[in-house]
């Protein structure tokens, strides 16, 4: 239970990071503050990377659980 709550908290943080990184990157592209690209792109990629890792872990756990259920029958 504790691990599931922690995983949800990390995933929400990753989603927030992706949205925030997108906003900073958009501001760097559309305004004269091109230095925002230096900060926005890495923040955006961090959010994408963490979200991808969480999705991969969830798929892996789901496959293990499904294989255990099929093997038990």
Secondary structure, DSSP 4 states (H G I P E B T S, - for coil): -HHHHHHHHHHHHHHHHHHHHHHHHHHHHHSS-TTHHHHHHHHHHHHHHHHHHHHHHHHHHHHHHHHHHHHH-
